[in-house]
Amino acid sequence: MRNATRKAWFFDESERTINDGMFAPEPDTTDTIADRHERRRDDTSQTGRMTNGRGNVAFCDGHAEFISREDVHNINTWHPYK
């Protein structure tokens, strides 16, 4: 694995997108991190993906961050070889 400090391991998935117990961060999916810790809830884009806000993610090196949804769906955050 490359860049363990930037590779997401566990996601706090939104209760609105839980469908199979597996978080799929690829850009064509509707899975997204939870916004329940935000003051305002997400808006939903025309694709069905929640677009704003931040959520909790644990990384492979053991630390956790409150990061944006845009960062979660970035291939460099979830793909182990990027």
C-alpha positions in Angstrom: 0.0 0.0 0.0 1.2 3.5 -0.8 0.6 6.6 1.3 -1.0 4.9 4.3 -1.6 8.3 5.9 -3.9 9.3 3.0 -5.7 5.9 2.5 -9.1 5.6 4.0 -9.8 2.3 5.8 -13.2 2.8 7.5 -16.0 5.1 6.5 -18.9 6.4 8.6 -21.4 5.8 5.8 -24.6 7.8 5.6 -27.7 5.9 6.8 -29.3 7.2 3.6 -26.9 5.3 1.3 -26.4 2.1 3.3 -27.4 -0.6 0.9 -25.2 -3.7 1.2 -22.9 -3.0 4.2 -20.0 -2.2 1.8 -18.9 1.4 1.2 -18.1 2.0 -2.5 -16.2 5.3 -3.0 -15.9 5.0 -6.8 -17.2 8.1 -8.6 -20.2 6.3 -10.2 -21.7 5.1 -6.9 -24.2 6.8 -4.6 -22.5 5.7 -1.4 -21.2 8.6 0.7 -20.0 9.4 4.2 -22.5 10.5 6.9 -23.4 14.1 7.5 -25.0 13.6 10.9 -22.2 15.5 12.6 -22.8 18.6 10.4 -24.9 21.5 11.4 -26.6 21.4 8.0 -27.5 18.3 6.1 -26.4 17.6 2.6 -28.0 18.6 -0.6 -28.5 15.9 -3.2 -27.2 16.4 -6.7 -29.1 15.3 -9.8 -27.0 12.1 -9.8 -28.4 11.2 -6.4 -25.1 11.7 -4.6 -25.0 13.9 -1.5 -22.6 16.7 -2.5 -21.8 19.0 0.5 -20.4 18.5 3.9 -17.9 16.4 5.7 -17.8 13.1 7.6 -15.6 10.9 9.7 -13.0 8.5 8.1 -10.3 6.3 9.7 -7.1 6.0 7.7 -4.7 3.0 7.3 -2.1 4.5 9.6 -4.6 4.6 12.5 -5.6 8.3 12.5 -9.1 9.6 11.8 -10.2 12.9 10.1 -13.3 14.8 9.5 -13.0 15.2 5.7 -15.1 16.4 2.8 -17.1 14.1 0.6 -15.1 15.3 -2.4 -11.9 13.9 -0.7 -13.6 10.6 0.0 -14.4 10.0 -3.6 -11.0 11.0 -4.8 -9.2 7.9 -6.1 -6.0 8.8 -4.2 -7.9 8.5 -0.9 -9.4 5.0 -1.4 -7.3 3.1 -4.0 -4.5 1.2 -2.3 -2.0 1.6 -5.1 -2.4 5.2 -6.0 
